[in-house]
């Protein structure tokens, strides 16, 4: 049986995390640890860049990775300064909304930790041809998607190549997969505006949802842990053999989808394969 691994992120110069709230602040710390380890081993270290226009509020304390003394400070800046001091790493920050022209550079892995459809759509628009990890969650469950394209044609061409009997270059024991479906193909509903559930006020943030017991206290940390495991493999040039992980804290499960024709087709599900 052929084994497949993602082959689209060999040049990694920058790690761009957009959204430094519940998931993003936890993920930033985990990524800093990965980069510190590489630095200690004398290996190349990508530049970490945090982007978020929001400031720390009292409701964030204890539920995101911030302290009372951070109230009123920008989330991206306070996180970057703290982690830079802790790990001796150069970390950039931008206290503003994501702007592809300003923030997206060659050799970037883009990570989206946003919780609204306009912000996610902006990331999707900028992410074509870019290794893009999207992290999203609801009350007790969520998903991490590692994709590189919103083009169904490109994904189907990759699947066709996998299924072909024609031989192509193998890396170690893995065959390369060049295109993975991003969040726009796997969860298109997350890019659309939805009416808020009647039991929850529509303008509640993640922190307020936690306070109202509409969001599990640990779901953001769980999502950050899964996302960091993807980044660990990508940064350390280890074979990435999955493209989607689904976390359920209620069932205490994490299910990942392998990069292979069957699981790619199954995950694309309702997509129009004739397009």
Buried (B, 14 or more C-beta within 10 A) or exposed (E): EEBBBBBBBEEBEBBBBBBBBBBBBBBBBBBBBBBBBBBEEEEEBBBBBBBBBBBBBEBBBEBBBBEEEBBEBBBBBBBBBBBBEEBEBEBBBBBEBBEBEEBBEEBBBBBBBBBEBEBBBBBBEBBBEBBBBBBBBEBBBBBBBBBBBBBBEBBBEBBEBBEEEEEEEEEEEBBBBBBBBBBBBBBEEBBEEEEEEEEBEEEBBBBBBBBEEBBBEBBBBBBBBBBBBBBBBBBEEEBBBBBBBBBBBEEEEBEBBBBBBEBBBEBBEEBEEEE
